[in-house]
Amino acid sequence: MTDKTPENGFVPAESPIRLHHQLDAIWGSGRGLTRLSAVNHTVVGIRFMVTALVFFAIGGVLAMLIRTQLASTNSTFLDAAQYAQVFTMHGVIMMFLFAIPFFEGLAIYLLPKMLGARDLAFPRMSAYGYWCYLFGGSFLVAALLFGIAPDGGWFMYTPLSSRPYSPGINADVWLLGITFVEISALSAAIEIMVTILKLRSPGMSLTRMPIFAWYMLVVAAMMIIGFPPLILGSILLEVERAFDLPFFDPTRGGDPLLWQHLFWLFGHPEVYIIFLPAAGALSTIIPVLSRTRLEGYGLIVAAIVAMAFLSFGLWVHHMYTVGIPHVALSFFSAASALVAIPTGIQIFAWLATMAHGRPQLSIPMLHVFGFFFVFVLGGLTGVMLAMVPFDWQAHDSHFVVAHLHYVLVGGFVFPMMAAAYYWLPHITGRQPVQHLSKPAFWLIFIGFNVTFFAMHLTGLRGMPRRVFEYPPEAGWEVLNFVSSIGGFVMTIGFALVALDLIMLVRYGRPFRRDPWKAGTLEWATPTPPPSYNFGSLPHIEDRADALEPRVLGPELAAGRGYLGFMRNGWMETLTVDMVTGRLDHVVVLPRPTYLPLWTAIATAAVFASLLAKLYWATPIALLAVVVLFFLWTPSTGLKQDIGPLEVGHGDRALHHQEVAQPPSWWAVVFALAADATLYTSLIFGGFFLWLSAPNWPPPDLGFTFAGPSLVAAITLLGAALSARMPDGRAGRTVSGLAFTLIAHLLTVGAMSVLLMSLPAPTSHAALASAFAVAAYVTLHAGIGAVLAGYGLWRWYGGYISMQRRLDLRIGSLWHDYTAVTGLVGLAFPFVLQSLTGAGGR
C-alpha cells in the first residue's frame, strides 16, 4: 500500500485503530431510537434470537396450562374453547415463532463471520424480515389475549377450519398471521442462500466451507421449496372463507385432503428444516470441544443433501389413515424409514469425532449428550410410526405427541442450548460463570423424560391427542399427573437457564479472543464483534474449520487482507465464484435506514385490512408497500461507470452494478424458484381435485374464452421478447421497455376479460381452480408492467448504461418467467376441461 490516495476514493488506513474508527463510523447502527434503522446482520440476528426466546417462554407457559388441565380427570381449569386456543397457540408458537426463527437468527448472526464477509448480501431484507416476524408473531399472540386466537390445531385441518365450522375470525388469524410470518422465513432463506453461495472470502471454495454453512445452505434451499405450498394453502383457504371459492368443500368439487397435502408438503420437511441447523451447530461444536477435526466432512455433506431430497418424499407419513392406496402407503413407509440412514451417518460421524478426540465435559458438551439420548429415542419411535400397521394403531394418540417432542426437543432444544453456551461468549465478550448451568441441565433432562416418556404410555393405552378432559375410568390419570409433574420440573430448569444466561451477560468473565480454541473464522473477530466484523477480509487456503483465529484476527484487524481501507464512504464486501471461491466482484451494501421498518408496517396494514374485511383498504396498503420497496433502490445504484476497483493484494474487481450476475440477480432467481413451487402446487391442486375429489366431473365447464387467451398468449410472448431489446443504449432501451410495458398492460386487460368470462367460480372447485390460475397470471403480468415502468424510471434517472444493466437483467428474468407460467396457466382450464370426462369420481 502506498501513502498517496489511489483512484476511486481508496484511502489507506494509517493504523489499526484509525481503520477501526473509520469503518465503525460507516457500519455502525447508532444508539437509542436510531437503532430502529439498523440493518447490520449482528443486530438483526440478535433481535431474531431474543424475540424467538420470548416467544419460546410464552409457548412454555401455554404448555404448562395444558399440563395443568390434563393433570386430573374432568378438570375445570380450562373449558373446551380455551383449551383449543391454548394447545393450538402452543404448537403455532413453537413451530412457527420459535424453532425456525431462532436458528435463522443464529445463521444471520454467524454466517458472514464464518464466511469472512462484512455482512449479509441484503441487509435491509433481513431487517424487513425481522419486523415482519415480530409483527406477525405479535399479531398471533395478541389474538390469544383477546380470545380470538386460532383454535383448530397448529395444522388447521379442513373442514374444521372452514367457515361453516369456524365462523369467527380465529381461523383467519392463523391463515393471515402465518402467511405474514412466512414472508420473513422466505426472505431469510433467500438471504442465507445467496450469502453462502456468493459472499465468501476469496479462496473459500465449496469444499472449504465451514460445515455449518453447508447445513444452512441445504436448509435455505429446503425453505425455498417447502414453504410455498403452505403459503398457497393458506391463501386458498382464506379465499374460500372470505369469497366462497370451494377449494376444500366436497359438496362443490373440493376436497379437505387437498389442505392436508399442501400442509404436509411443508410440514414434514419442516421437521428437518428445524433439525438440520441444530445438527450444523453440533457439527461445529463437537470437534472444537473434542479437540479434533470433524470426521466424515464429505459424508456429512452428502447425508444432509440426501436428507433434504428424502424429506420431500415423506409428507404422506402423516396421512396413513386417510385412505391412501396401499401401493402409495408402501412407498411412503419405505421412504420414511430410509431417512434414518443419513441421520445415522451424522450421528456416527459425531461419535467418531468424539472417539478420536479428547472431549471436554463443558456445559455445551453436557447438552450435546442430552441431545444424543433424547433424539435417538425420538428417532426410534419415528421408525416405529413409519410402519403403517403400527401407525394405524397409534395415529392421533399421545404416542405421536411424545414422539414429536422427543424429536424436536432432542433435535432442536438441546442443541440450541449447547449453541447458546458456546456462542454467547462471542456475542457478549464474556465467558459463562456456570453456577446454575449444571443443575439447570439436569432439571430439564429429567423433567423432559418424565413428561414425555409417560405420554408414550398414555398413547399406547389409547389416549387421543387434543382432548381437554377424560373420564376417571379411562385409567390415564396417574400417568398424566406424572407427565404434569415432569413438565413443571422441566419449566424450572428452563427458568434457571434463563437466569444463568442473564448472569453470563451481566457478570461473566471478560476474555480477548477464541476461548474455545476453535478453528472457524467467527472467532477471529473481536468480541463482542464490531459492526463491520473484519478490518480486512482474509484469503482462505484451508478448510474453514481448521484455521487459527488467534493469529489471523490481529492480521485482519491491521488491514493486511482484502478491503483493508475506506473508499468513498462505501460499505464494501467481496463476492466469489460459487464453486471455486475465486474473487469475483465488490458489493456495496446499503447504509442504515428506517425503510425496512416502514415497509413492514405497510405490509402489516395489508394483512390487518384483510382480517378486518376492509377490502377497500387492501389495495391502498399494497400500493404503499410497492412504493416503499422502490424507495429502497436509489441508494445502491451508480450514475456513472467506474470500472475495476482496487481490493488489495494487487487484485481489482468490478462494482456489483457492472457485472452480469451479482447477488441481487441470484436472489431473483431463487425467489422465482419459490414462486414456481407455489405455482406448481396450485396446478397440482387442480389436478388432485380432478383425480380424487367427490362431485367430479363437474357440470359443463363452459370455458369459451379462446379469444382473450390467444391475445394474452401473444402479449406475454411479446413482453418477454421486447424485454431482451434493452442493452443500455437510448433507443433500444427506451423502446424495448415501452413495448414491454404496453404488452404487459394488454395481458392484464385480456386476463381481466377472461376472469370476467368465467361462469360462477363459487359453484365448483374446477371453476375456482381456473379462476385462481388466471388470477396468478394476471398478477404476474401486472408486476411485469410495474418492473418495465421501473426500468424506464431507472433509465431516465441515469442508473442504466451499457455497463450498468443489472435492472434490465433482473426485469428480463421476471418477463421470461411470466411468459412461461402464463402460457401454462392459459392452457390449464382447457386441459382441465378435456379431462373432466376421463377421470374424477
C-alpha positions, 0 to 999 in steps of 0.5 A: 500500500502506498501513502498517496490516495489511489483512484476511486476514493481508496484511502489507506488506513494509517493504523489499526485503530484509525481503520477501526474508527473509520469503518465503525463510523460507516457500519455502525447502527447508532444508539437509542431510537436510531437503532430502529434503522439498523440493518447490520446482520449482528443486530438483526440476528440478535433481535431474531434470537431474543424475540424467538426466546420470548416467544419460546417462554410464552409457548412454555407457559401455554404448555404448562396450562395444558399440563395443568388441565390434563393433570386430573380427570374432568378438570375445570381449569380450562373449558373446551374453547380455551383449551383449543386456543391454548394447545393450538397457540402452543404448537403455532408458537413453537413451530412457527415463532420459535424453532425456525426463527431462532436458528435463522437468527443464529445463521444471520448472526454467524454466517458472514463471520464464518464466511469472512464477509462484512455482512449479509448480501441484503441487509435491509431484507433481513431487517424487513424480515425481522419486523415482519416476524415480530409483527406477525408473531405479535399479531398471533399472540395478541389474538390469544389475549383477546380470545380470538386466537386460532383454535383448530390445531397448529395444522388447521385441518379442513373442514374444521377450519372452514367457515361453516365450522369456524365462523369467527375470525380465529381461523383467519388469524392463523391463515393471515398471521402465518402467511405474514410470518412466512414472508420473513422465513422466505426472505431469510432463506433467500438471504442465507442462500445467496450469502453462502453461495456468493459472499465468501472470502476469496479462496473459500471454495465449496469444499472449504466451507465451514460445515455449518454453512453447508447445513444452512445452505441445504436448509435455505434451499429446503425453505425455498421449496417447502414453504410455498405450498403452505403459503398457497394453502393458506391463501386458498383457504382464506379465499374460500372463507372470505369469497366462497371459492370451494377449494376444500368443500366436497359438496362443490368439487373440493376436497379437505385432503387437498389442505392436508397435502399442501400442509404436509408438503411443508410440514414434514420437511419442516421437521428437518428444516428445524433439525438440520441447523441444530445438527450444523451447530453440533457439527461445529461444536463437537470437534472444537470441544473434542479437540479434533477435526470433524470426521466424515466432512464429505459424508456429512455433506452428502447425508444432509443433501440426501436428507433434504431430497428424502424429506420431500418424499415423506409428507404422506407419513402423516396421512396413513389413515386417510385412505391412501392406496396401499401401493402409495402407503408402501412407498411412503413407509419405505421412504420414511424409514430410509431417512434414518440412514443419513441421520445415522451417518451424522450421528456416527460421524459425531461419535467418531469425532468424539472417539478420536478426540479428547472431549471436554465435559463443558456445559455445551458438551453436557447438552450435546449428550442430552441431545444424543439420548433424547433424539435417538429415542425420538428417532426410534419411535419415528421408525416405529410410526413409519410402519403403517400397521403400527401407525394405524394403531397409534395415529392421533394418540399421545404416542405421536405427541411424545414422539414429536417432542422427543424429536424436536426437543432432542433435535432442536432444544438441546442443541440450541442450548449447547449453541447458546453456551458456546456462542454467547461468549462471542456475542457478549465478550464474556465467558459463562460463570456456570453456577446454575448451568449444571443443575439447570441441565439436569432439571430439564433432562429429567423433567423432559423424560418424565413428561414425555416418556409417560405420554408414550404410555398414555398413547399406547393405552389409547389416549387421543391427542387434543382432548381437554378432559377424560373420564376417571375410568379411562385409567390415564390419570396417574400417568398424566399427573406424572407427565404434569409433574415432569413438565413443571420440573422441566419449566424450572430448569428452563427458568434457571437457564434463563437466569444463568444466561442473564448472569453470563451477560451481566457478570461473566468473565471478560476474555480477548479472543477464541476461548474455545480454541476453535478453528472457524473464522467467527472467532477471529473477530473481536468480541463482542464483534464490531459492526463491520466484523473484519478490518480486512477480509482474509484469503482462505487456503484451508478448510474453514474449520481448521484455521487459527483465529488467534493469529489471523484476527490481529492480521485482519484487524491491521488491514493486511487482507482484502478491503483493508481501507475506506473508499468513498464512504462505501460499505464494501464486501467481496463476492466469489465464484460459487464453486471455486471461491475465486474473487469475483466482484465488490458489493456495496451494501446499503447504509442504515435506514428506517425503510425496512421498518416502514415497509413492514408496517405497510405490509402489516396494514395489508394483512390487518385490512384483510382480517378486518374485511376492509377490502377497500383498504387492501389495495391502498396498503399494497400500493404503499408497500410497492412504493416503499420497496422502490424507495429502497433502490436509489441508494445502491445504484451508480450514475456513472461507470467506474470500472475495476476497483482496487481490493488489495493484494494487487487484485481489482474487481468490478462494482456489483452494478457492472457485472452480469450476475451479482447477488441481487440477480441470484436472489431473483432467481431463487425467489422465482424458484419459490414462486414456481413451487407455489405455482406448481402446487396450485396446478397440482391442486387442480389436478388432485381435485380432478383425480380424487375429489367427490362431485367430479366431473363437474357440470359443463365447464363452459370455458369459451374464452379462446379469444382473450387467451390467444391475445394474452398468449401473444402479449406475454410472448411479446413482453418477454421478447421486447424485454431482451431489446434493452442493452443500455443504449437510448433507443433500444432501451427506451423502446424495448421497455415501452413495448414491454410495458404496453404488452404487459398492460394488454395481458392484464386487460385480456386476463381481466376479460377472461376472469370476467368470462368465467361462469360462477367460480363459487359453484365448483372447485374446477371453476375456482381452480381456473379462476385462481390460475388466471388470477396468478397470471394476471398478477404476474403480468401486472408486476411485469408492467410495474418492473418495465415502468421501473426500468424506464424510471431507472433509465431516465434517472441515469442508473442504466448504461451499457455497463450498468444493466443489472435492472434490465437483467433482473426485469428480463428474468421476471418477463421470461418467467411470466411468459412461461407460467402464463402460457401454462396457466392459459392452457390449464382450464382447457386441459382441465376441461378435456379431462373432466370426462376421463377421470374424477369420481 
